[in-house]
Amino acid sequence: MIEIIATTLEDAVKIQHCGGNRIELVSALSEGGLTPSYALIKRVVNGVSIPVNVIIRPHANSFMYTKEEIEIMKEDIMIAKSLKVNGVVFGILDKRNEIDEEALIELLKVCDGIDVTFHRAIDELPNPIYGMKILVKYPQIKTVLTSGGKGPISMNIDTIKKMMESAQHIEVMVGGGLNFENIADIVQKTKGRQYHFGTVVREERSPLKPILEEKAVRIVSIVEVLEERNK
């Protein structure tokens, strides 16, 4: 499973054309990704046939949210559901940089019928492996996106593998810093089933530049070959 970030309808069409399996739709990629507009969600969902997951993130200040912001996120999720998205992507932490279970439960109440990905907020935890053990309590969470914690992803392989061992029903999607230089080593060592790509497929690896189809095709081909070897 290869997921690639889109910020526009044009991005989404390119991802599908180049063999990507799923889209994560965001706005403000330079800020780490914020909730996209409803009009963009509608256009992308109607413009491609592969699954579209939408980030639900009202601001880039942190992964902590007020009660009012949680209500906004719930409304965003309900609207995204009405627009026929495949799933939503979010992460919620408390002041200790631990998973805010109370807020998580509130958001999950409105996620019936769609997939839920807990994003790289988990990498901010003091112990992401313990965080995974919390998330497995919630059957609605289908995927966790992680680079295995802070620092370069290539230094976090052991943590990623331990998270996979604790994941139970959850798919661990490896992402955050994947590039042409490290992807072979990471796929071979983690033997994951889902990989997530952002700026690596963009012109100049810039969040402000468009996706280059030749880069997207290349990354998809590399991962597919490596996954076949891992079977």
Protein Blocks (a to p, Z undefined) as FASTA:
>chain_A
ZZdddfbfklmmmmmmnopabdcddehklnopaaddfklmmmmmmmpcbdcdddddfbfk
bmcdcfklmmmmmmmmmmmmmnopabdcdddddfkopacfklmmmmmmmmghiacdddfk
lmmpmblmlmmmmmmmpmklmbdcdehiacjfklmmmmmmmmmmmnmmaccddeehiafk
lmmmmmmmnopabdcdfklmpghhiakbccdfklmmmmmmmmmmmmmmmZZ
